[in-house]
Amino acid sequence: MGRAPQALTPERLRAAAQCPAGLSLPLQALWHDARGDWATAHRTVMNAQSAAAAWVHAYLHREEGDLDNARYWYRKAKRPEAAGELADEWAAIAAALLARD
């Protein structure tokens, strides 16, 4: 897993003009998603084999509107299916992953 810069917060990740160096693939995917680049975000986590990647993958399919696929990835991530605002879920995932990296 990558090492996130010490002071990186979800807000700073979202606002970063360039993807911060050293991020894990799931955090890189969230950064791309925050730029509106769903396809690159999806490619970034598509073949990753971690629970964190599965969680981001689930979020991306929920964002896409493919709820059946999202449910599959939530199960793989061992996370409950999200139902709230997408922006809130993005921030919650980013916070959890930044706390671990």
DACORPE-V889043 format. One record per run of one state. SS is the DSSP state (@ for helix, = for strand, . for the rest). FROM is the first residue (numbers start at 1). LEN is the number of residues. If there is no record, write none. Layout:
ss=SS from=FROM len=LEN
ss=SS from=FROM len=LEN
This chain:
ss=. from=1 len=9
ss=@ from=10 len=6
ss=. from=16 len=9
ss=@ from=25 len=10
ss=. from=35 len=3
ss=@ from=38 len=9
ss=. from=47 len=4
ss=@ from=51 len=14
ss=. from=65 len=2
ss=@ from=67 len=11
ss=. from=78 len=8
ss=@ from=86 len=15
ss=. from=101 len=1
